[in-house]
Amino acid sequence: MIKVTLPDNSVKEYIEGILVRDVTKDISNGLYRQAVGAVVNGKVMGYIEPLTEDCDFRVVKFDDPEGKEIFWHTTSHVMAAAIKQLWPDTKFAIGPAIGDGFYYDMETDHRFVPEDLEKIEEKMLEIAKDDKKMVRLEVSRDEALKMFKEEGQDYKVELINDLAEDELITLYKMGDVFTDLCRGPHLESTKKIKAVKLKTIAGAYWRGDSDRQMLQRIYGISFEKAKQLEEWEELQKEIERRDHRKIGREMDLFSFHEEGPGFPFFHPNGMILMNELLDWWRDVLEERGYGEIKTPLIMNEELWHRSGHWDHYKENMYFTKIDEEDYAIKPMNCPGSVLTYASNQHSYRDLPIRLAEFGQVHRHELSGTLHGLFRVRTFTQDDAHVYCLPSQIKDEVYRMIDLADLLYSTFGFKYSLELSTRPDDYMGELADWDFAEEQLKAALEERGIDYELNPGDGAFYGPKIDFHLEDAAKREWQCGTIQLDFQLPQNFDLTYVDENGEKQRPVMLHRALLGSVERFIGVLTEHFAGRFPLWLNPEQVVIIPVSDKFLDTAEKLQGEIKEAGFRVSVDARSEGVGYKIRQAQLMRANYMLVVGEKEESSKLLTVRNRDGEEISDVSVDSFIEELNKERDSKSVNSAF
């Protein structure tokens, strides 16, 4: 018998090998009908998988992220089945669920075009409606190889050959239409899939290797109800409206050029935005005891061997030669900070030492993964490294979490936390890792902070707490991180002198909360749809004279507002007022002031906001006073 512990801590006993489906039915038939699987000891499992040991058991529905993983994984198999029926000679590679749906990579002589997608969708819904049952089969390596060789599925054969000799091999059979090499998880049958949308066609190298076969990839998404698909399609329109690349062009913030793929070009307006953000953040850090440093972009190969980046991160780095010696362009700021700390002797009384750096880093990304400001090859990181005593770890983590809360709440972001633990490719001793993970876990739990555990996704040098932001379009972005590191202090022999005059090793905390500044600006642009808060916006006030007759009045008003410390321009072009207003709205200016006969004679303003709302008879002094309040409070709401 095995013991199954439910979320309310009640315990049920079952025969070993009982299916997830049957445990769920035993809890509640109604719950079984609504759910799609369970999380068992942290692993996502479908209804037709067996329980083989004592476990924690949490049922999941489609609304849960784990439920979507199960649902979308099965839908990828449905898509493969549909394609197999339409183009029988297709060779299939892999078809996982991803954060926003699923995809399948495949090789076929047929070149997919957008018109094919609707045909595939129709076939998918036909298969789903037929209520094809999913069957999980455990097979031997020889059986699996024989089957896929006979079918000419070369990619499956390669995957099987790469498995460990003793690894359990499972197939998932979907009725009589498709059988795939797969670990799961999956739905019990296809009948829950009621709505499907295939999104795009792309190319992808087999196993991400540019020397291997280029495959065709189709991305899709699916839902339990047609209404959910309609809501998703509306959301996609909203996301398209908020696309930072489009808004960046309209507001003249930044651009991208083929002469530097993955290297963004920031224009004067974009630099105003970046400098306002960083100037504020610098002041915040200074108030909290951080000193700012600047370290070189290029350092020699030996340094990167010592730091561990050469062994664990080399494929993401750029290299050059100086005086016939090998150097690397830094992908991270940490080693430079370490050398800065090591340049002086430190007492335990000096700790914690908080060093901040707005350092530019370069990381190689495949050209196919580049995406606006979200995935670039160079960016500025708001790094900080805190060197502290082991007894100070929790307090410093608390300070960092409070700092993150200030940052994200300033922009109206909701956020959640995730604790990522030791990866397979880790550096250092297990005992250090265990201690580091316990310290971060204790800091979160003693503060009563909810978090998700993300096993195996820590940095190669230490565990980390990641901050996931939710924007106005309900999308999630991973921006901030706090990382605990025992490895770099050891590799660089960092020390401090304790109260007994003995040298000891400090603990190092890495902290980046904006993360990539460029990416954060991209996220902000989409979050606000370019309608930035007054304090950040490059275009704060635009004055629109009705005609040249009122240009002097407009320029005098411009001088008064500029003297008060605001960015203000006069649109003196020989265009109509309506055109000028539309242009100001395209630039997302916070306020427009139309100056005509009435305003000149009364000395009062008509203030128009970005929503087209107008307030009349506002004095210049009142206007400036309200702008000061809005700017200084960092408000995300308009004063007018």
Residue pairs with C-beta under 8 A, 6 or more apart in sequence:
1 13
1 14
1 15
1 16
2 13
2 14
2 15
2 16
2 18
2 51
2 52
2 53
2 54
2 55
3 11
3 12
3 13
3 54
3 55
4 11
4 12
4 13
4 14
4 23
4 51
4 54
4 55
4 57
5 11
5 54
5 55
5 56
5 57
6 12
6 27
6 57
6 58
7 58
12 23
12 26
14 22
14 23
14 26
14 51
16 51
16 52
16 53
17 50
17 51
17 52
18 50
18 51
19 47
19 48
19 49
19 50
19 51
20 37
20 38
20 40
20 45
20 46
20 47
20 48
20 49
20 50
20 51
21 32
21 47
21 48
21 188
23 38
23 51
23 57
24 31
24 32
24 35
24 38
24 47
24 59
25 32
27 59
31 59
34 61
35 59
35 60
35 61
35 67
36 46
36 47
36 60
36 61
36 62
36 67
36 70
36 71
36 187
36 192
37 44
37 45
37 46
37 47
37 59
37 60
37 66
37 67
37 70
37 185
37 187
38 44
38 45
38 57
38 58
38 59
38 60
39 45
39 56
39 57
39 58
39 60
39 66
40 51
40 55
40 56
40 57
41 53
41 55
41 56
42 56
42 453
42 455
44 60
44 66
44 69
44 70
44 185
45 184
45 185
46 70
46 74
46 134
46 184
46 185
46 186
46 187
46 188
47 186
47 187
47 188
48 134
48 135
48 136
48 186
48 188
49 136
49 184
49 185
51 57
60 66
60 67
60 70
61 67
62 68
62 71
62 192
62 223
62 224
68 97
69 97
69 185
70 97
70 185
70 186
70 187
71 97
71 187
71 192
71 193
71 222
71 224
72 97
72 98
72 101
72 102
72 221
72 222
73 95
73 96
73 97
73 102
73 184
73 185
73 186
74 134
74 186
74 187
74 190
74 193
75 102
75 124
75 193
75 196
75 220
75 222
76 95
76 96
76 97
76 102
76 103
76 104
76 220
77 95
77 172
77 174
77 178
77 180
77 182
77 186
78 124
78 127
78 128
78 174
78 178
78 190
78 193
78 196
78 222
79 95
79 102
79 104
79 120
79 124
79 196
79 198
79 218
79 220
80 92
80 95
80 104
80 106
80 178
80 180
81 124
81 127
81 132
81 174
81 177
81 178
82 120
82 123
82 124
82 126
82 127
83 90
83 104
83 106
83 108
83 120
83 218
84 90
84 92
84 177
84 178
85 123
85 177
86 119
86 120
86 123
87 108
87 110
89 108
89 109
89 152
90 106
90 107
90 108
90 110
91 106
91 107
91 108
91 152
91 153
91 154
91 155
92 104
92 105
92 106
92 153
92 155
92 156
92 180
93 104
93 105
93 106
93 107
93 155
93 206
93 215
94 104
94 105
94 155
94 159
95 102
95 103
95 104
95 105
95 180
96 102
96 103
99 476
100 221
101 199
101 219
101 220
101 221
101 222
102 219
102 220
102 221
102 222
103 217
103 218
103 219
103 220
104 217
104 218
105 204
105 206
105 215
105 216
105 217
106 215
106 216
106 217
106 218
107 155
107 213
107 215
107 216
108 216
110 116
111 216
112 201
112 216
112 218
113 201
114 201
117 198
117 201
117 218
120 198
120 218
121 196
121 197
121 198
124 193
124 196
125 193
125 196
127 174
127 177
127 190
128 190
128 191
128 193
128 194
128 196
129 190
129 191
130 175
130 190
131 189
131 190
131 191
132 174
132 175
132 176
132 177
132 189
132 190
133 174
133 175
133 188
133 189
134 172
134 173
134 174
134 186
134 187
134 188
134 189
134 190
135 172
135 173
136 170
136 171
136 172
136 184
136 186
137 170
137 171
137 172
137 173
138 168
138 169
138 170
139 147
139 169
139 170
139 171
140 169
141 160
141 163
141 165
141 169
144 156
144 160
144 169
144 171
144 181
145 157
145 160
145 161
147 171
147 179
148 156
148 157
148 160
148 181
149 157
155 206
156 180
156 181
159 181
160 169
160 181
163 169
169 181
170 181
170 182
170 183
170 184
171 179
171 180
171 181
171 182
172 179
172 180
172 182
172 184
172 186
173 179
174 180
174 190
175 190
187 193
192 224
193 222
193 224
194 223
194 224
194 225
194 226
195 222
195 223
195 224
195 225
195 226
195 228
195 229
196 220
196 221
196 222
196 223
196 229
197 220
197 221
197 222
197 229
197 232
197 233
198 218
198 219
198 220
199 219
199 220
199 221
200 218
200 219
201 216
201 217
201 218
201 219
202 216
202 217
202 218
202 219
202 368
203 214
203 215
203 216
203 217
203 368
204 214
204 215
204 216
204 217
204 368
205 211
205 212
205 213
205 214
205 215
206 212
206 213
206 214
206 215
208 366
210 366
221 229
221 232
223 229
223 232
235 473
235 474
238 473
239 473
239 475
239 526
240 246
241 529
242 472
242 473
242 525
242 526
242 527
242 529
242 530
243 372
243 526
244 372
244 373
244 374
244 521
244 522
244 523
244 525
244 526
245 256
245 372
245 373
247 253
247 525
247 526
247 529
247 530
247 588
248 254
248 255
248 270
248 372
248 373
248 525
249 255
250 530
250 586
250 587
251 269
251 530
251 538
251 539
251 586
251 587
251 588
252 267
252 268
252 269
252 270
252 587
253 266
253 267
253 269
253 270
253 273
253 521
253 525
253 538
254 264
254 265
254 266
254 267
254 270
254 373
255 264
255 265
255 267
256 264
256 265
256 372
257 265
261 367
261 370
261 377
262 365
262 367
262 370
262 375
262 376
262 377
262 378
263 376
263 377
263 378
264 373
264 376
264 378
264 518
266 274
268 538
269 538
269 539
270 521
270 538
272 538
272 567
273 521
273 532
273 536
273 537
273 538
274 517
274 521
276 535
276 536
277 514
277 517
277 520
277 521
277 536
278 358
278 382
278 517
280 535
280 634
281 382
281 407
281 514
282 292
282 356
282 358
284 403
284 406
284 407
285 292
285 356
285 384
286 292
288 354
288 399
288 403
289 354
290 354
290 355
290 356
290 384
291 353
291 354
291 355
291 356
292 355
292 356
292 357
292 358
293 336
293 337
293 340
293 355
293 356
293 357
294 357
294 359
295 330
295 333
295 336
295 337
295 339
295 340
295 357
295 359
296 330
296 336
297 329
297 330
297 360
297 362
298 320
298 322
298 327
298 328
298 329
298 330
299 327
299 328
299 330
299 335
299 336
300 325
300 326
300 327
300 328
301 310
301 325
301 326
301 327
301 328
303 328
303 335
303 339
304 310
304 314
304 317
304 328
304 335
305 311
306 335
306 491
306 492
307 334
307 335
307 338
307 488
307 491
307 492
308 427
308 460
308 461
308 487
308 488
308 491
309 317
309 328
309 331
309 332
309 335
310 328
311 427
312 425
312 427
312 460
313 331
313 332
313 460
315 364
316 331
316 363
316 364
316 365
317 328
317 329
317 331
317 362
317 363
317 364
318 328
318 329
318 331
318 362
318 364
319 326
319 327
319 328
319 329
320 327
320 328
320 329
321 327
329 362
330 336
330 359
330 361
330 362
331 361
331 362
331 363
332 361
332 381
332 383
333 357
333 359
333 361
333 381
333 383
333 385
334 383
334 385
334 485
334 488
334 508
334 510
335 488
335 492
336 357
336 359
337 355
337 357
337 383
337 385
338 385
338 488
338 489
338 492
338 494
338 508
339 492
340 355
341 353
341 355
341 385
341 387
341 494
341 506
342 492
342 493
342 494
345 497
346 353
346 387
346 495
346 496
346 497
346 506
347 496
347 497
348 389
348 496
348 497
348 498
348 499
348 504
350 496
351 387
351 388
351 389
351 392
351 496
351 506
352 386
352 387
352 388
352 389
352 392
352 396
353 386
353 387
353 388
354 384
354 385
354 386
355 384
355 385
355 386
355 387
356 382
356 383
356 384
357 381
357 383
357 384
357 385
358 380
358 381
358 382
358 383
358 517
359 380
359 381
359 383
360 378
360 379
360 380
360 381
361 378
361 379
361 380
361 381
362 377
362 378
363 377
363 378
364 377
365 375
365 376
365 377
369 375
370 376
370 377
372 522
373 516
373 518
373 519
373 521
373 522
373 525
374 519
374 522
374 523
376 516
376 518
376 519
379 516
379 517
379 518
379 519
380 516
380 517
380 518
381 512
381 514
381 515
381 516
381 517
382 512
382 513
382 514
382 515
382 517
383 510
383 511
383 512
384 510
384 511
384 512
385 508
385 509
385 510
385 511
386 396
386 400
386 508
386 509
386 511
387 489
387 494
387 496
387 506
387 507
387 508
388 396
388 506
388 507
388 509
389 496
389 506
389 507
390 507
392 507
393 439
393 443
393 484
393 507
393 509
394 439
394 442
394 443
394 446
396 509
397 439
397 440
397 443
397 465
397 482
397 484
397 509
398 443
398 447
400 482
400 509
400 511
400 513
401 443
401 447
401 449
401 465
401 482
403 511
403 513
404 415
404 467
404 480
404 482
404 513
407 480
407 513
407 514
408 415
408 467
408 469
408 480
410 634
411 524
411 527
411 533
411 636
412 472
412 527
412 636
413 469
413 470
413 471
413 527
414 469
414 470
415 467
415 468
415 469
415 470
416 450
416 451
416 452
416 467
416 468
416 470
417 444
417 449
417 450
417 451
417 452
417 465
417 466
417 467
417 468
418 451
418 452
418 453
418 454
418 465
418 466
418 468
418 478
419 437
419 440
419 441
419 444
419 451
419 452
419 453
419 454
419 463
419 464
419 465
420 454
420 455
420 456
420 457
420 458
420 459
420 463
420 464
420 465
420 466
421 437
421 453
421 454
421 455
421 456
421 457
421 458
421 463
422 430
422 433
422 437
422 456
422 458
422 463
423 456
423 457
423 458
423 459
423 460
424 456
425 460
426 433
426 458
426 460
426 461
427 460
427 461
427 487
428 461
428 486
428 487
428 490
432 486
432 487
433 462
433 463
435 486
436 462
436 463
436 484
436 485
436 486
437 463
439 484
440 463
440 464
440 465
440 482
440 484
444 451
444 465
451 465
454 466
458 464
458 483
459 483
459 485
459 510
461 483
461 485
461 487
461 488
462 483
462 484
462 485
462 486
462 487
462 510
463 483
463 484
464 481
464 482
464 483
464 484
464 510
465 481
465 482
465 483
466 478
466 480
466 481
467 478
467 479
467 480
467 481
467 513
468 476
468 477
468 478
468 479
469 476
469 477
469 478
469 479
469 523
470 476
470 477
471 477
471 523
471 526
471 527
472 526
472 527
472 528
472 529
473 526
473 527
475 526
477 523
478 515
479 513
479 514
479 515
479 519
479 520
479 523
480 512
480 513
480 514
480 515
481 510
481 511
481 512
481 513
481 515
482 509
482 510
482 511
483 509
483 510
483 511
484 507
484 508
484 509
484 510
485 507
485 508
485 509
485 510
486 505
486 507
486 508
488 494
488 508
489 505
489 506
489 507
489 508
490 505
494 505
494 506
494 508
495 503
495 504
495 505
495 506
496 503
496 504
496 506
497 503
497 504
498 504
514 520
524 532
524 536
525 532
528 636
530 588
531 588
531 610
532 538
532 588
533 630
533 634
533 635
533 636
534 540
534 590
534 627
534 630
534 631
534 635
534 638
534 639
535 630
535 631
535 632
535 634
537 567
537 588
537 589
537 590
538 567
539 567
539 569
539 584
539 587
539 588
539 589
539 590
540 566
540 567
540 568
540 589
540 590
540 591
540 627
541 561
541 566
541 567
541 568
541 569
541 589
541 590
541 591
541 592
541 593
541 627
542 568
542 569
542 570
542 571
542 580
542 584
542 587
542 589
542 591
542 592
542 593
543 554
543 557
543 558
543 561
543 568
543 569
543 570
543 571
543 592
543 593
543 595
544 554
544 570
544 571
544 577
544 580
544 581
544 584
544 592
544 593
544 594
544 595
545 551
545 553
545 554
545 570
545 571
545 572
545 595
545 596
546 577
546 594
546 595
546 596
546 597
547 596
548 572
548 574
550 595
550 596
550 597
550 599
550 600
551 570
551 572
553 595
553 599
553 600
554 570
554 572
554 595
555 570
557 593
557 595
557 605
557 620
558 568
558 569
558 570
560 620
560 624
561 568
561 620
561 623
561 624
561 627
562 568
564 624
564 627
564 628
566 624
566 627
566 631
571 580
571 583
571 584
573 580
577 594
581 592
581 594
581 608
584 592
585 592
585 610
585 612
588 610
589 610
590 609
590 610
590 638
591 607
591 608
591 609
591 627
591 640
592 607
592 608
592 609
593 599
593 605
593 606
593 607
593 608
594 606
594 608
598 606
599 605
599 606
602 617
603 619
603 620
604 616
604 617
604 618
604 619
605 617
605 618
605 619
605 620
605 623
606 614
606 615
606 616
606 617
606 618
607 614
607 615
607 616
607 618
607 623
607 640
608 614
609 638
609 640
610 638
611 638
613 640
615 640
618 640
626 639
626 640
627 639
629 635
629 639
630 637
630 638
630 639
